[in-house]
Amino acid sequence: MKAKLKIIPLGGAGEIGKNMTLIEYDGAILVIDAGLMFPESDMLGVDIVIPDIAYLLEHRDLVRGIIITHGHEDHIGALPYVLPRINVPIYATPLTRGLIEVKLKSHKLLKDATLHTLQMHDTIQLDPFSIETFHVSHSVPDGIGLAITTPIGTVVHSGDFKFDPSPVDGQLTDFATLAEVGSRGVLALLSDSTNSDSPGHTPSEMTINESFKRVFATAQGRIIVATFASNISRIQQVIDTAVQFNRKVAIVGRSMQDNVKMATELGYMRVPDNVLVRIDQLARNEQNQMVIICTGGQGEPTSALVRMANHDHKQVTLTAGDTVILSATPIPGNEEMINRTLNNLFRAGAFVYYSELMHVHVSGHASQEEQKLLLNLVRPKFFIPVHGEYRHLVLHARLAQSIGIPAENTFIIENGTVVEFDDEGNARCSRDTVPASDVLVDGIGIGDIGSTVLRERHHLSEDGFLVALVTLDAHTGEIVFGPEIITHGFVYSETSDDLIAGAKAAITETLKDGGRGAVLSIKLKDVLSKYLFKQTHRRPMVIPVVTEL
């Protein structure tokens, strides 16, 4: 049987975040990106979400390498969790490599990683794949798309892109290479779908400059700008505006500080001398001479801006008269945290600017007209929308069909789906799928938080828990100690004496029937659960602890 080309998304298809796509042919696998995703509101206590790499672990000997398209967290954030389990070479452009090195260093993984630097228009050979890079504009410099030549045909991966006529770094999306690749014939295009529900063109990054100038011109106190730690272009715009208005800049947060230092050393950022000051030097400068750049645009609980808004930051206390700019678009699922942060900022007396009030952020992703332009430049036989929630994928597929790509040649797929191509130019979705569930990271635990644990956390968050302690004589079964009741998140014990006394009586009555070990614990749990529901119409988690002496 002749080998087939397979395209398999493990993340980013049907969701925003944790991007990872596999290209597989005849015993060789190429991995594109390894990103993370913020947890959804029902993932209580979870820090981040990463792709399921069970399929890669099963075929680790086939993996030729991981190519990273750019340095945002949803494309590099899973690397510290992937590399200890499958240490393969990583290929990235200079700035993206620098951002990866900062991340791996913080996880003490840098010395064991194998990193290779890609340049624009490089062609690298990872048999049987020949990978050509081309530049794409995005909200971080050094973004690339990929033209991957395989024995079956060429696959183009757009990366995150837009056709920005005036990008901050001055580097336009590479029209010429896209057209040239398209003229050779493209088997399949995988394209960024994030803004497929946005008509027209995405505004240029440079349009934000005017908004920043208006805010800086009227601000009387400190200016605090929140954005992603990896948004190098946005940080550069803030620094440029601060210089124009004779303000000093303090970078808050280790990750952002490390990224700025690295980007400056590599020549991707321009920071005039004596503009940056340490955070501990804030008190030495007048408040109307200061700009603070920090993380927190998504309302992340541990971010600098959120801690400032909660009056919980060790070095910066938010005061009335401060001006705060949230220069970020809410990631789906983060709206509640962002709204809570906005409310706290207003409570502190700050002047707050966010996307609904002023043009302080633009998307780094192509809107419909740019998506159509890419499709017309590349002219693929088959089209696979990626990097978007399901509605984005559907709308992008319809857009492709509107410019002439047959409906049967568009594949709306989600994580774990396998699209197969044969050497006769046919394509289909395989009946077989690969594991592609969410892997939840909580503290140092990776994947040990499953649906059962989440259900228990929801249970605890809704009705609390009750622990029943009792010690029995191992020979007679008589009560030696207890029963004692401990509750948290269920009732306030000092005002619920009758309820607690009733629970103790129910335990004592149940013990009269005898029983030992697990059977007795199950019986106590059942009796207490029924009693508590009858009395309160609540269902706390009941934990009987029976000790025998």
Stockholm file with secondary structure:
# STOCKHOLM 1.0

chainA/1-549         MKAKLKIIPLGGAGEIGKNMTLIEYDGAILVIDAGLMFPESDMLGVDIVIPDIAYLLEHRDLVRGIIITHGHEDHIGALPYVLPRINVPIYATPLTRGLIEVKLKSHKLLKDATLHTLQMHDTIQLDPFSIETFHVSHSVPDGIGLAITTPIGTVVHSGDFKFDPSPVDGQLTDFATLAEVGSRGVLALLSDSTNSDSPGHTPSEMTINESFKRVFATAQGRIIVATFASNISRIQQVIDTAVQFNRKVAIVGRSMQDNVKMATELGYMRVPDNVLVRIDQLARNEQNQMVIICTGGQGEPTSALVRMANHDHKQVTLTAGDTVILSATPIPGNEEMINRTLNNLFRAGAFVYYSELMHVHVSGHASQEEQKLLLNLVRPKFFIPVHGEYRHLVLHARLAQSIGIPAENTFIIENGTVVEFDDEGNARCSRDTVPASDVLVDGIGIGDIGSTVLRERHHLSEDGFLVALVTLDAHTGEIVFGPEIITHGFVYSETSDDLIAGAKAAITETLKDGGRGAVLSIKLKDVLSKYLFKQTHRRPMVIPVVTEL
#=GR chainA/1-549 SS CCCCEEEEEEESEEBSSCCEEEEEETTEEEEECCCCBCCCTTSTTCCEEECCCHHHHHTGGGEEEEECCCCSHHHHTTHHHHTTTSCCCEEECHHHHHHHHHHHHHTTCGGGCCEEECCTTCEEEETTEEEEEEECBCSSTTCEEEEEECSSCEEEECCSCBCCSSCTTSCCCCHHHHHHHHHHCEEEEEEECTTTTSCSCCCCGGGHHHHHHHHHHHCCSCEEEECCTTCHHHHHHHHHHHHHTTCEEEECSHHHHHHHHHHHHTTSCCCCTTCEECGGGGGGSCGGGEEEEESCTTCCTTSHHHHHHTTCCSSCCCCTTCEEEECSCCCTTCHHHHHHHHHHHHHTTCEEECTTTSCCCCCSSCCHHHHHHHHHHHCEEEEEEESEEHHHHHHHHHHHHHTTCCGGGBCCCCTTEEEEECTTSCEEEEEEECCCCCEEEETTEESCCCHHHHHHHHHHHHHCEEEEEEEECTTTCCEEEEEEEEEESSCCGGGCHHHHHHHHHHHHHHHTTCCCHHHHHHHHHHHHHHHHHHHHSCCCEEEEEEEEC
#=GC SS_cons         CCCCEEEEEEESEEBSSCCEEEEEETTEEEEECCCCBCCCTTSTTCCEEECCCHHHHHTGGGEEEEECCCCSHHHHTTHHHHTTTSCCCEEECHHHHHHHHHHHHHTTCGGGCCEEECCTTCEEEETTEEEEEEECBCSSTTCEEEEEECSSCEEEECCSCBCCSSCTTSCCCCHHHHHHHHHHCEEEEEEECTTTTSCSCCCCGGGHHHHHHHHHHHCCSCEEEECCTTCHHHHHHHHHHHHHTTCEEEECSHHHHHHHHHHHHTTSCCCCTTCEECGGGGGGSCGGGEEEEESCTTCCTTSHHHHHHTTCCSSCCCCTTCEEEECSCCCTTCHHHHHHHHHHHHHTTCEEECTTTSCCCCCSSCCHHHHHHHHHHHCEEEEEEESEEHHHHHHHHHHHHHTTCCGGGBCCCCTTEEEEECTTSCEEEEEEECCCCCEEEETTEESCCCHHHHHHHHHHHHHCEEEEEEEECTTTCCEEEEEEEEEESSCCGGGCHHHHHHHHHHHHHHHTTCCCHHHHHHHHHHHHHHHHHHHHSCCCEEEEEEEEC
//
